[in-house]
Amino acid sequence: MSEGIFNKVTKDATVSDKDVSAYYAAHKAQYGQPSSRQVRHILVKTKSQADSLYAQLVAAHESNFAALAKKFSKDPGSAAQGGKLTVSKGQTVPPFDKVAFSLKTGELSKPVHTQYGWHIIQALTAVKPAKQTPLKDVQASIKQQLLQQKRNDAMTKWVNATKKDFCSGKLNYQLGYKPLTDPCATVTGTTNTTTTG
């Protein structure tokens, strides 16, 4: 029965292509992916340790990067993977982000200071450019989402109007069946403190 009422009350809800386009324009970031790349890094607490590790990496032509990351890196998310992680532009702290996206592929950075400590970063892949999902690919899902929202709004409006109508003198109870909490209190702003004994 409730489904039938919902369908009847919301049957006139529609969403235009203009509504969909406006929503897409207002939420464009939601339908895009920032540029990204795979890097590896070693995070340590002190500059002296970072300088020492950097010198070892340069001398060994980065061949022992993974082993040093596993042994010394304080980053719990990447140390076990030899320091590897995929970073998205703007998703890491600014000093790390700036260096990670300015390195040439294969290039090793000098120690970089952030709020977490000192990082040695190596770019493993080229930067994957940012990508925006076109409106045509998400139009149907946006339309469905907006339609459901309009239908829910219509139903809420109908329920509130119906409550208001009944609570303006049309709601009566059989003797002994009046609830302790007045269902009209939220509509009329009154509260029922009467208790039955």
N, C-alpha and C positions, 0 to 999 in steps of 0.2 A: 504494500500500500504506500509506504514512504517513497519507494522508487517511482511509483505512478504519480504521486504528488510532485516530486522533484521534476520529473519529465514535463508535467503540465505547466508548472510555474516557470520553468526555464526554457520552454520551447521557442521563445522569440529571441533568445540570446544569439548574437552573431558577431563574427570578427571579420573585419575587412582586410584587404591586402595592405591598405594604408596603415591600419593598426599594427599589422605584423612588421612592416617596414620601420615604423616609428619605434617599436620595441627593440628590433635588431640594432638600430642606430644608437639607441640609449644604452644598450648592453653589449656593445661591440667587443669589448675586452673578454667577455665571457665566451665568445666564439672565435677566439684567436689563440695561437700558441706563440710565445716569445722565441727569439732565437736561442739556440742551445748548442752545447758541444760537450764532448767527453774530455775530462781532464783527470789527472791524478795529482794528489798533493800529500805532503807530510806536514802535520801540525805539531809544533813543539812549543814549550812555554818560554824559552829564552832565545834571545838573538844570537848569543854565542853558540848555542847548540845548533841553531838554524844555519849559521855561517859554516860550522864544522861539517854538517851534513851536505850543504851545498858544495863545499870544496870536494868532498868525497864523490858526489854525483858527477861533478865536472871531470874529475880525474878518471872516473870509470866510464865516462860517456853514457851516464844514466843507466847502465846495465843492471845496477843493483837497486834501482829505485823501489821496486815492489818489496824486496827484502827489508830495506831500511824503513819503509812505511809500516810494514807489519811489526817491526821491532820497536820503532820509536814514536810513531804518530799517535797523538792523543785524540784523534777524531774517531769516536766509536762507530760512526756510520760507514767509514771507508777503510780504516786501517787493515781489517781482515782481508779486504780485496786488493791489497797492495796500493791503497790510496785512491783507487778509481772511483769516480762518480760522474754523473751527468748533471751539468748545471744549466739552468735557464737564466737568461738575461734578466737582471733585476731581482732575482730570488735569493741571492746571497748578499752578505754585507758588502757595502760599496768598494772598499779597497780590494777585496778578493775578486769581486765582479769585474772591476776595471782591468785588472791584470789578466784574469782568466780569458777575457774576450779580446785582449789586445795582443796576446802572444801569437806567433806564427805556429803552424802545426809542427809539433815535435820540439818546440822551443821550451827551455827551462827558465823559470823566473829566478831572480835573486830573491832572498827572503822578503816576504811581504808581511807587514804588521797589521793585525786586526784586533778587535776586542777579545778574540779567543786565544791569541798568541801569535806565533810566527809561522807562516806558511811558505813552503817551497812548492810551486805549481808547475806542472808540465801539461801543455796542450796536446792531447792525443789525436784529436780529429779536427777537421775544419769546422768552422761555425756553420751550423744548420740554420738557414734564414728563418725569420719569423713567418708564420703562415696564418692567414685569415680564412676561416671557413666561409664560403660564399652563402649569401642569403638563400639561394635556391636549394641548398643542401639542408638547411634547417627550418625552412619556411613551414613545412607541415607540422613539425613538432612545436614550433612557436605558436602556430595557429591553434593547435590542440590545447596547449597550456593556457593561452589567453581565453579560449572558449570556456574551459573548465573554470577559470577564475571568474568570468562573467556570470556563468551559471551559478556558482557558489554565492556570488554577491547578490544575484537576483533572489536566490532562495533565502538568504539571510534577511534581505529587505522584506520579503513576503512574510517570513516568520515573525519579524518584529512588528510589522503592520497588523498581523493577525492577533498577536498578543495584546497590542495596544487596543484593538477593537474589542476584544473580549474583556479586557481589564477596565473598560470604561462603562462598567455596569452590567455587562451581559453574562458575567461568570457567576453562577450560583452553585451552592453545594447542598446536598441532602444533609439533613440534621445529623451531626456526628461524623461527617466525612470531610469537614474542612481541614486541610493540612495545617500542621503546626507552623510551617514556613510558608508565607504568602507567595505564590508563584507570580503575583503581579507586582511585587515589591520593586523589582528591577525596572519595571515599566512606569509605575506611578510614583516611585520614590518613597513609598510608605513601607513600613515593616509591621508584621503581625506578631505581637508578643503574647497573644491570647493562648492559654494552654487549657486543655480539657482536663477535668478532674474526675 
